[in-house]
Amino acid sequence: MLMFSVVFWARTTSNGLMDGASPSTSALTLYSYNGEKMYYSYIFDSGTTQNILDELDAVKTTKAKTWSLDDITLPIYGFHIVATDGSGIFVAWSNNYWISQDGTVYIFYFNFEKLVADYLTMNVGESSFSGFPRVRFLTQDENGWNTALLTPAKKLDIPDGITMTLDSWNNDVVTVTIANNRDMVWTYGVAYELQVLLDGVWYEISVTPGHWGFTSVALTIPGGAEREETYYLHMYGKLPAGTYRLVSHGISVENTIP
């Protein structure tokens, strides 16, 4: 008598887009931008995070043959999680398009609205769109800047008696002289940002993907003295032609990039 054994294999689908995510060592941060405000929330429970990652990983995807900034619609969703190698996985999603870590765009049908409705309720914070995942890919392409998604910069709060003068702006290296015309010491730090002037309005621009940050140190200039500072713009990558200003602690210098 012959015996037959039939084994049914469970077939799973994996798009591989979440490979390397580490829910056991990282919170999942969800983002939502409605055109006016950006909200974000942290999910610390690793089991919940793994379930979300499994749902995302099971979606069938194809690379978008054509995609441009004109394909973006509101709201825009995104998330961030740390990978097993210590790097970050940043994703943005809009109008059924998944904008991945390296800027590759996929057609990706998923109910992010429900995901955010279910989970963007804990540890909620609010920020400007400049802090959104993949924001550089959403605000700049080969045609220049997308003003529809850029955040207008806040008015400068210029400290009395402090000036910044541009000495040189060579590609991504900017040298300035800061003068303290006060009678007392002025204290500042190394942090700075870059803004772009478009149609008479200054906008915040975001850095390119990478591990960027500033050291928390205090610098001082005695009253009546000057100090030379050098700022490196590597983190902003290749910039389209236009007028830019470097801003640090309320003072700034401008330059036009051809």
C-alpha positions in Angstrom: 0.0 0.0 0.0 1.4 3.3 -1.0 1.2 6.3 1.3 1.2 9.8 -0.1 2.0 12.8 2.0 0.9 16.2 0.7 2.4 19.3 2.2 0.9 22.7 1.6 3.5 25.5 1.7 2.3 28.9 2.9 3.3 31.5 0.3 4.3 34.9 1.6 4.8 38.1 -0.3 7.7 40.4 0.6 8.6 43.6 -1.3 11.9 43.9 0.6 11.4 47.7 1.2 11.5 47.2 5.0 14.5 44.9 5.0 16.8 45.8 7.9 14.2 47.6 10.1 14.8 46.9 13.8 11.6 47.3 15.8 13.3 45.6 18.8 15.8 48.5 19.2 13.9 51.4 17.7 10.6 53.2 18.0 8.6 53.7 14.8 7.9 57.4 14.2 4.8 58.2 12.1 4.4 61.5 10.3 1.4 63.3 8.7 1.4 66.6 6.9 -1.9 68.3 5.8 -0.5 71.3 4.0 -0.4 73.5 7.1 1.0 71.5 10.0 3.1 68.4 10.4 2.3 65.9 13.2 4.4 63.1 14.4 4.0 60.3 16.9 6.2 57.5 18.4 5.3 53.9 18.7 7.5 52.2 21.3 5.8 48.8 21.4 8.0 46.5 19.3 5.1 44.0 18.7 2.9 46.8 17.3 5.7 48.1 15.2 6.4 44.6 13.8 2.8 44.2 12.8 2.8 47.5 10.9 6.1 46.6 9.2 4.7 43.2 8.2 1.6 44.9 6.6 3.8 47.3 4.7 6.2 44.5 3.6 3.3 42.4 2.2 2.2 45.1 -0.2 2.9 44.2 -3.9 4.9 47.0 -5.5 6.3 48.1 -8.8 8.7 50.9 -9.6 7.0 54.0 -10.9 7.9 54.5 -14.6 7.3 58.2 -14.4 7.0 60.4 -11.3 7.4 64.1 -10.6 6.7 66.5 -7.8 3.4 67.3 -9.6 2.2 63.8 -8.6 2.3 64.7 -4.9 -1.1 65.4 -3.2 -2.1 66.1 0.3 -2.0 64.7 2.9 1.5 63.3 2.9 2.5 60.5 5.3 5.8 59.1 6.3 7.7 57.2 8.9 11.2 56.6 10.3 12.8 53.6 12.0 16.3 52.7 12.8 17.9 49.7 10.9 19.9 46.9 12.4 23.1 48.5 11.2 22.3 51.7 13.0 21.3 53.7 10.0 17.8 55.2 9.5 15.1 54.1 7.2 13.1 57.1 6.1 10.0 56.8 3.9 7.4 59.2 2.5 4.1 58.3 0.9 1.6 60.4 -1.2 -1.0 59.6 -3.8 -0.2 55.9 -3.8 3.5 56.6 -4.3 6.2 55.3 -1.9 9.3 57.5 -1.9 12.1 55.3 -0.5 15.4 56.0 1.3 17.4 56.6 -1.9 14.7 58.5 -3.8 13.4 55.5 -5.8 9.6 55.8 -6.2 7.3 52.8 -6.1 3.6 52.4 -6.8 2.3 51.4 -3.4 -1.4 51.0 -2.6 -1.9 51.2 1.2 -4.3 52.8 3.6 -2.0 55.2 5.3 -4.9 57.3 6.4 -6.2 54.5 8.6 -2.7 53.7 9.9 -2.2 57.3 11.0 -5.8 57.5 12.4 -5.1 54.3 14.5 -1.6 55.2 15.7 -0.9 58.9 15.4 -2.4 59.4 18.9 0.4 58.7 21.3 3.3 61.0 22.1 2.1 63.4 19.5 4.3 66.3 18.5 4.1 69.2 16.0 6.8 70.6 13.7 7.4 72.3 10.4 7.4 70.3 7.2 11.2 70.7 6.9 11.5 67.9 9.4 9.5 65.4 7.3 11.1 62.2 6.0 12.4 62.4 2.4 11.5 66.1 2.4 14.4 67.0 0.1 13.0 64.6 -2.5 9.6 66.2 -2.1 10.8 69.8 -2.4 13.5 69.7 -5.1 14.0 68.1 -8.4 15.9 68.7 -11.6 13.6 71.7 -12.3 14.4 73.4 -9.0 12.4 74.0 -5.8 8.8 73.1 -5.2 7.4 76.1 -3.4 4.1 74.3 -2.7 5.8 72.2 0.0 8.5 74.5 1.2 8.1 76.1 4.6 8.4 79.9 4.8 11.3 80.9 7.1 10.5 82.8 10.3 11.5 86.4 10.5 15.0 86.8 11.7 15.4 87.9 15.3 18.6 89.9 14.8 20.6 90.5 18.0 21.4 94.1 18.7 25.0 95.0 18.0 26.0 91.8 16.3 26.8 91.6 12.5 27.8 88.9 10.1 29.8 89.8 7.0 30.5 87.5 4.1 34.2 86.9 3.4 33.8 84.1 0.8 31.3 81.6 -0.5 33.1 78.9 -2.5 30.9 76.1 -3.4 30.0 74.5 -0.1 32.4 76.4 2.1 31.3 79.7 3.5 33.6 82.0 5.5 32.2 85.0 7.5 33.3 87.5 10.0 31.1 88.0 13.1 31.5 91.4 14.9 30.4 92.1 18.4 29.7 95.8 18.7 28.4 95.5 22.2 30.3 96.3 25.5 29.8 92.8 26.7 30.6 89.2 25.6 28.2 87.6 23.1 27.6 83.9 23.3 26.5 81.7 20.4 26.8 78.2 19.0 27.8 76.3 15.9 24.3 75.5 14.6 23.2 77.2 11.3 20.7 76.7 8.5 20.3 77.5 4.8 17.4 79.3 3.2 16.4 80.1 -0.3 14.7 83.2 -1.7 11.9 82.5 -4.1 9.5 85.2 -5.4 10.5 87.5 -2.6 9.9 85.0 0.2 12.6 83.2 2.2 12.0 79.4 2.6 13.6 76.8 4.8 15.4 74.0 2.9 16.3 70.7 4.3 19.5 68.7 4.3 20.2 65.7 2.1 19.8 62.2 3.6 22.6 61.4 6.0 23.8 61.5 9.6 24.0 65.3 10.3 24.1 67.2 13.5 25.7 70.0 15.5 27.9 69.8 18.5 26.4 71.6 21.5 29.2 74.0 22.4 29.2 77.6 23.5 31.4 80.1 21.5 32.1 83.7 22.7 33.2 87.0 21.2 34.3 89.7 23.7 32.8 93.1 23.4 34.2 95.2 20.6 35.9 92.1 19.0 35.5 90.0 15.8 35.7 86.4 15.0 36.0 84.5 11.8 33.8 81.4 11.2 33.7 78.8 8.5 30.5 76.9 7.7 30.4 73.8 5.5 27.3 73.2 3.4 28.1 69.6 2.4 24.8 68.4 4.1 22.8 70.5 1.7 24.1 68.7 -1.4 23.9 70.3 -4.9 21.8 73.4 -4.8 19.8 74.8 -7.8 20.7 78.2 -9.1 19.3 81.0 -6.9 19.8 83.3 -3.9 20.5 81.7 -0.6 21.3 82.9 2.9 23.1 81.2 5.7 21.5 81.9 9.1 23.0 81.4 12.5 21.6 82.7 15.7 19.6 85.5 14.0 22.4 86.9 11.8 22.9 86.0 8.2 24.8 86.5 4.9 23.5 86.1 1.4 24.9 84.8 -1.9 23.6 84.1 -5.4 24.5 80.7 -6.9 24.6 80.8 -10.7 
